[in-house]
């Protein structure tokens, strides 16, 4: 599952020439916040269309994302696009002993990093578009909570819509969906399209305060199906 990437998977942006790519594998496993940001920046410079941010989520944004989720009471939780694992560690700290937690990451460099950082975590190297089939393979019918770090505002419609459909079909009625958006990109056409999808398909769509202690500043969409 963490082997050679499937050539059929669609990236969130065009791949840059090999000569221009940064080798995230050459960067040691981060031991502090500075090294974590350095790793993330290298991944962004290598694959900006797929990573979608210049740095990992701050502790303030992580707290806002998970506030009121009650992960310890949930059976099945998925994180989409964990990146370097800024949210992942907090999720692992909050889930219950019987919670089944799965992380789905498309970027091969981030998958390798996550495997080193969280050796006991179940990480799937695949696209979020394939979420339903990934759950079916594991005997999971529906999810109680989906926490997304995907760059929705960077996705073209051809990827945004099927990925969103996979989220909706995988989440149980009453289930929780959390994702964040950057303030500076909130008026992009793709961001507006995503917001309309949320408002159309979720029974409840909340919006948090702006988290200024994040680079870039962001807010959280708190949705209930």
Order of alpha helices (4+ residues) and beta strands (2+ residues): alpha-alpha-alpha-beta-alpha-beta-alpha-beta-alpha-beta-alpha-beta-alpha-beta-beta
